[in-house]
Amino acid sequence: MPVLAAIAVLAILIVVHELGHFFAARWQNIHVNRFSIGFGPSLLKYQGKETEYALRAIPLGGYVGFPDDDPESSNIPLDDPNLLKNRPVWDRAIVISAGVIANLIFAYFLLVTQAGTIGYPQIKYEPGVLVPQVLDENSIAAKAGVKSGDIVLSVGDQLLGASPDALLKLRETIQNSAEKPLGLTLKRGEETLSVQVTPQLAEGKGKIGVMLSPNGIQDRRKADNIVKAFAMGTAEFQRVIELTVKGFWQLISNFQENAQQVAGPVKIVEFGAAIAEKDAGNLFQFAALISINLAIINILPLPALDGGQLVFLLIEGLFGKPLPNKLQEGIMQTGLVLLLSLGVFLIVRDTFNLAVFQGLFQ
């Protein structure tokens, strides 16, 4: 059930994105002949008065199709003013950017809804950083004597106080201390003990093979009324936007170091399933986070994405005429192939990294 819940979240977000394009076009009376979730062969299909609605086999997104893309299969004259290509640049820009806008609006109202219903999780911090899991019995930490459930009170001569900065301080110290001995003071029940670890260099960072999380008691903060719900939702929306933009900037500016952290649909579903299993209420924030990520990814000026099409429109607006159709089609097709190839690669990589598959090769 948690896996199905995570898959449902992704499917809903894709539908929301494509509905943004669809309604922006229909609102302007622009002809739409296809509305598709997924790519490849159709699994389910329904032909409406003008639009074909389809669910397709490859769940790596979706698309809204226009008669402009397939004029031979349409009875609409090529000079029809309601064809997308015959509309002014501004009208087309609204249609292309509407998917991104829909994802952002949807994320905002998800966060407002969570604030007004179940509230946001918050932590009452206690000293130290929790080690919820030692990842491998042969890891650096395990060999040094660190166990799941331990609380790290200090690293070297740095005390880890009761604050959200404690986790960042410990993580950064470990990552910046590859092949250098570190002393950790641990609390285990009522016992306090000291161990020494030497982080191993992996992917350009020091690692000791543990998961880390804030130490404290978690409860929920809920809005008392609808006004506070909107205020809390707005603040959380702004926070998630800022964190997401910072994350993308770190990925782009240090791509070689952070490329391994890029996740595909399988990893996202795995992460969402873990959230749903632990606390289904957090799926609101999970869905909002993924929706915002989809919006930012789609607005990037890359071929086959909404941002790439907006670049074509910007060039047309600046120079008064579009790039040649063959050039645009070549760029978009190349981008689509690369995008699908990346999607397939991430699916295969993340699938084989799942615990169930790891067990098959041990």
Sequence and secondary structure as in RCSB ss.txt:
>XXXX:A:sequence
MPVLAAIAVLAILIVVHELGHFFAARWQNIHVNRFSIGFGPSLLKYQGKETEYALRAIPLGGYVGFPDDDPESSN
IPLDDPNLLKNRPVWDRAIVISAGVIANLIFAYFLLVTQAGTIGYPQIKYEPGVLVPQVLDENSIAAKAGVKSGD
IVLSVGDQLLGASPDALLKLRETIQNSAEKPLGLTLKRGEETLSVQVTPQLAEGKGKIGVMLSPNGIQDRRKADN
IVKAFAMGTAEFQRVIELTVKGFWQLISNFQENAQQVAGPVKIVEFGAAIAEKDAGNLFQFAALISINLAIINIL
PLPALDGGQLVFLLIEGLFGKPLPNKLQEGIMQTGLVLLLSLGVFLIVRDTFNLAVFQGLFQ
>XXXX:A:secstr
 HHHHHHHHHHHHHHHHHHHHHHHHHHTT    EEEEEEEEEEEEEE SS EEEEEEEEEEEEEE GGG GGG  
S TT TTSGGGS HHHHHHHHHHHHHHHHHHHHHHHHHHHHTT EEEEEEEEEEEEEEES TTSHHHHHT  TT 
EEEEETTEE  SSTHHHHHHHHHHHT TTS EEEEEEETTEEEEEEE  EEETTEEE SEEEEEEEEEEEE  SS
HHHHHHHHHHHHHHHHHHHHHHHHHHHHTHHHHGGG   HHHHHHHHHHHHHH GGGHHHHHHHHHHHHHHHHHS
S TTSHHHHHHHHHHHHHHSS   HHHHHHHHHHHHHHHHHHHHHHHHHHHHTSHHHHGGG 
